[in-house]
Amino acid sequence: MQIIDAIGRSLQQVPVFADLSADYHQLVAGCGALSVFQSGETIYREGAAADSFYVIRRGRVRLEAHVPGRPPCIVDSLGANDPLGWSWLVPPYRLQFDAKALELTRLIRFDAACLRRKMADDPRFACAIYERLVPVIVGRLAEARRQLMDLSGQPAGRSQAWR
């Protein structure tokens, strides 16, 4: 119970979750555990099952996308209190990027199936989670698109395919 309480308190410091009620912090915390990754270690790989969601407590994580015929494209770098891994929210629950620790990184790892069950049991809780994570998803996808447009040499505005 002490770890769950500590995770619940930690969530109060995470901007995306800071305004959740104490009850909701405890619901999320009940699915959590602490994880540590060494510098250079892969946290997850693109295409793998999205069975976890993370909040970075300390350290840095790089998100990479695979582009055929090119080295991995750096999509974003994340740090303390950033959420990591949104694919657990959206079927078919497959990860969209690689995530690698850039230094010793401490995270809270949340079991995705546990969170989805709690969301199914409490629609208001589900709504609160979606309201907080959908803007993160949109931001990450926009950044990935911008990076890929840079690689292709097209302006970062609208590509021809979007017109």
C-alpha positions as a Markdown table, in Angstrom:
| # | Residue | x | y | z |
|---|---|---|---|---|
| 1 | Met | 0.0 | 0.0 | 0.0 |
| 2 | Gln | 2.9 | 2.4 | 0.6 |
| 3 | Ile | 4.1 | 2.2 | -3.0 |
| 4 | Ile | 0.5 | 2.9 | -4.3 |
| 5 | Asp | 0.3 | 5.9 | -1.9 |
| 6 | Ala | 3.7 | 7.1 | -3.1 |
| 7 | Ile | 2.7 | 6.7 | -6.7 |
| 8 | Gly | -0.6 | 8.5 | -6.1 |
| 9 | Arg | 1.4 | 11.4 | -4.5 |
| 10 | Ser | 3.8 | 11.5 | -7.4 |
| 11 | Leu | 0.9 | 11.8 | -9.9 |
| 12 | Gln | 0.0 | 15.1 | -8.2 |
| 13 | Gln | 3.3 | 16.5 | -9.6 |
| 14 | Val | 2.6 | 15.4 | -13.1 |
| 15 | Pro | 1.0 | 18.3 | -15.0 |
| 16 | Val | -1.3 | 16.1 | -17.1 |
| 17 | Phe | -2.7 | 14.4 | -14.0 |
| 18 | Ala | -2.2 | 17.2 | -11.3 |
| 19 | Asp | -5.9 | 18.2 | -11.3 |
| 20 | Leu | -7.3 | 14.7 | -11.0 |
| 21 | Ser | -9.2 | 14.0 | -7.8 |
| 22 | Ala | -7.4 | 12.1 | -5.0 |
| 23 | Asp | -9.7 | 9.2 | -5.7 |
| 24 | Tyr | -8.7 | 9.1 | -9.3 |
| 25 | His | -5.0 | 9.4 | -8.4 |
| 26 | Gln | -5.5 | 6.2 | -6.3 |
| 27 | Leu | -7.3 | 4.4 | -9.1 |
| 28 | Val | -4.3 | 5.1 | -11.5 |
| 29 | Ala | -1.7 | 4.4 | -8.8 |
| 30 | Gly | -3.3 | 1.0 | -8.1 |
| 31 | Cys | -2.1 | -0.1 | -11.6 |
| 32 | Gly | 1.4 | 1.2 | -11.1 |
| 33 | Ala | 4.9 | 0.0 | -10.3 |
| 34 | Leu | 8.3 | 1.6 | -10.3 |
| 35 | Ser | 10.7 | 0.8 | -13.2 |
| 36 | Val | 14.3 | 1.8 | -14.0 |
| 37 | Phe | 16.0 | 1.8 | -17.4 |
| 38 | Gln | 19.8 | 2.3 | -18.0 |
| 39 | Ser | 21.1 | 4.8 | -20.6 |
| 40 | Gly | 20.7 | 3.3 | -24.1 |
| 41 | Glu | 18.2 | 0.7 | -22.9 |
| 42 | Thr | 15.0 | 0.3 | -25.0 |
| 43 | Ile | 11.9 | 0.8 | -23.0 |
| 44 | Tyr | 9.6 | -0.4 | -25.8 |
| 45 | Arg | 9.6 | -1.0 | -29.6 |
| 46 | Glu | 7.4 | 0.2 | -32.3 |
| 47 | Gly | 4.8 | -2.4 | -33.3 |
| 48 | Ala | 4.9 | -4.3 | -29.9 |
| 49 | Ala | 1.8 | -4.7 | -27.8 |
| 50 | Ala | 1.0 | -1.6 | -25.8 |
| 51 | Asp | 0.6 | -3.3 | -22.5 |
| 52 | Ser | 2.0 | -0.4 | -20.4 |
| 53 | Phe | 1.8 | 3.3 | -20.0 |
| 54 | Tyr | 4.6 | 5.3 | -18.2 |
| 55 | Val | 5.2 | 8.6 | -16.5 |
| 56 | Ile | 8.9 | 9.6 | -16.4 |
| 57 | Arg | 10.0 | 10.6 | -12.9 |
| 58 | Arg | 13.7 | 11.3 | -13.7 |
| 59 | Gly | 15.8 | 11.0 | -16.8 |
| 60 | Arg | 15.3 | 11.5 | -20.5 |
| 61 | Val | 13.6 | 9.3 | -23.1 |
| 62 | Arg | 13.9 | 9.6 | -26.9 |
| 63 | Leu | 11.0 | 8.6 | -29.2 |
| 64 | Glu | 12.0 | 7.3 | -32.6 |
| 65 | Ala | 10.0 | 6.4 | -35.7 |
| 66 | His | 11.2 | 4.0 | -38.4 |
| 67 | Val | 11.5 | 5.4 | -41.9 |
| 68 | Pro | 12.3 | 2.8 | -44.6 |
| 69 | Gly | 15.8 | 3.3 | -46.1 |
| 70 | Arg | 16.8 | 5.9 | -43.5 |
| 71 | Pro | 18.1 | 5.9 | -39.9 |
| 72 | Pro | 15.5 | 6.2 | -37.2 |
| 73 | Cys | 13.8 | 9.6 | -37.1 |
| 74 | Ile | 13.9 | 11.3 | -33.7 |
| 75 | Val | 10.3 | 12.3 | -33.0 |
| 76 | Asp | 10.6 | 13.8 | -29.6 |
| 77 | Ser | 12.6 | 13.8 | -26.4 |
| 78 | Leu | 10.8 | 13.6 | -23.1 |
| 79 | Gly | 11.8 | 14.3 | -19.5 |
| 80 | Ala | 10.6 | 14.4 | -15.9 |
| 81 | Asn | 6.8 | 14.2 | -15.4 |
| 82 | Asp | 6.1 | 13.6 | -19.1 |
| 83 | Pro | 3.6 | 10.8 | -20.0 |
| 84 | Leu | 5.1 | 8.1 | -22.2 |
| 85 | Gly | 3.2 | 5.6 | -24.4 |
| 86 | Trp | -0.4 | 6.5 | -25.4 |
| 87 | Ser | -1.1 | 3.5 | -27.6 |
| 88 | Trp | -2.7 | 1.5 | -24.8 |
| 89 | Leu | -5.7 | 3.8 | -25.2 |
| 90 | Val | -6.5 | 3.0 | -28.8 |
| 91 | Pro | -7.1 | -0.5 | -30.4 |
| 92 | Pro | -5.3 | -2.4 | -31.7 |
| 93 | Tyr | -3.1 | -1.4 | -28.8 |
| 94 | Arg | 0.2 | -1.4 | -30.7 |
| 95 | Leu | 3.1 | 1.0 | -30.0 |
| 96 | Gln | 3.7 | 3.6 | -32.6 |
| 97 | Phe | 7.4 | 4.6 | -31.8 |
| 98 | Asp | 10.5 | 3.2 | -30.2 |
| 99 | Ala | 11.3 | 4.6 | -26.8 |
| 100 | Lys | 14.9 | 4.6 | -25.5 |
| 101 | Ala | 16.4 | 5.9 | -22.3 |
| 102 | Leu | 19.0 | 8.6 | -22.9 |
| 103 | Glu | 20.3 | 8.4 | -19.4 |
| 104 | Leu | 19.4 | 6.5 | -16.2 |
| 105 | Thr | 15.6 | 6.9 | -16.2 |
| 106 | Arg | 13.1 | 6.2 | -13.5 |
| 107 | Leu | 9.5 | 5.7 | -14.5 |
| 108 | Ile | 6.2 | 4.7 | -13.1 |
| 109 | Arg | 4.9 | 1.9 | -15.2 |
| 110 | Phe | 1.1 | 1.4 | -15.3 |
| 111 | Asp | -0.5 | -1.8 | -16.4 |
| 112 | Ala | -2.6 | -0.9 | -19.4 |
| 113 | Ala | -5.2 | -3.7 | -19.0 |
| 114 | Cys | -5.7 | -2.7 | -15.4 |
| 115 | Leu | -6.3 | 0.9 | -16.4 |
| 116 | Arg | -8.7 | -0.1 | -19.2 |
| 117 | Arg | -10.7 | -2.2 | -16.8 |
| 118 | Lys | -11.0 | 0.7 | -14.3 |
| 119 | Met | -12.0 | 3.0 | -17.1 |
| 120 | Ala | -14.7 | 0.5 | -18.3 |
| 121 | Asp | -16.0 | 0.4 | -14.8 |
| 122 | Asp | -16.1 | 4.1 | -14.3 |
| 123 | Pro | -17.0 | 6.2 | -17.4 |
| 124 | Arg | -16.3 | 9.5 | -15.6 |
| 125 | Phe | -12.8 | 8.2 | -14.8 |
| 126 | Ala | -12.4 | 7.2 | -18.4 |
| 127 | Cys | -13.5 | 10.6 | -19.6 |
| 128 | Ala | -11.0 | 12.3 | -17.2 |
| 129 | Ile | -8.2 | 10.2 | -18.5 |
| 130 | Tyr | -9.1 | 10.8 | -22.2 |
| 131 | Glu | -9.4 | 14.5 | -21.6 |
| 132 | Arg | -5.9 | 14.6 | -20.3 |
| 133 | Leu | -4.2 | 12.2 | -22.7 |
| 134 | Val | -5.8 | 13.1 | -26.1 |
| 135 | Pro | -4.0 | 16.4 | -26.2 |
| 136 | Val | -0.7 | 14.6 | -25.6 |
| 137 | Ile | -1.5 | 12.2 | -28.5 |
| 138 | Val | -2.4 | 15.0 | -30.8 |
| 139 | Gly | 0.8 | 16.9 | -30.0 |
| 140 | Arg | 3.0 | 13.8 | -30.4 |
| 141 | Leu | 1.4 | 13.0 | -33.8 |
| 142 | Ala | 1.8 | 16.5 | -35.0 |
| 143 | Glu | 5.5 | 16.5 | -34.0 |
| 144 | Ala | 6.0 | 13.1 | -35.7 |
| 145 | Arg | 4.4 | 14.5 | -38.9 |
| 146 | Arg | 6.6 | 17.6 | -38.8 |
| 147 | Gln | 9.7 | 15.5 | -38.4 |
| 148 | Leu | 8.7 | 13.2 | -41.3 |
| 149 | Met | 7.9 | 16.2 | -43.5 |
| 150 | Asp | 11.4 | 17.6 | -42.7 |
| 151 | Leu | 12.9 | 14.3 | -43.8 |
| 152 | Ser | 10.9 | 14.2 | -47.0 |
| 153 | Gly | 11.9 | 17.8 | -47.9 |
| 154 | Gln | 8.3 | 19.0 | -48.0 |
| 155 | Pro | 7.3 | 22.2 | -46.2 |
| 156 | Ala | 6.0 | 21.5 | -42.7 |
| 157 | Gly | 2.6 | 23.0 | -43.6 |
| 158 | Arg | 0.2 | 20.8 | -45.6 |
| 159 | Ser | 1.5 | 18.1 | -47.8 |
| 160 | Gln | 0.1 | 17.5 | -51.2 |
| 161 | Ala | -1.7 | 14.3 | -49.9 |
| 162 | Trp | -3.7 | 16.5 | -47.5 |
| 163 | Arg | -5.0 | 18.9 | -50.2 |
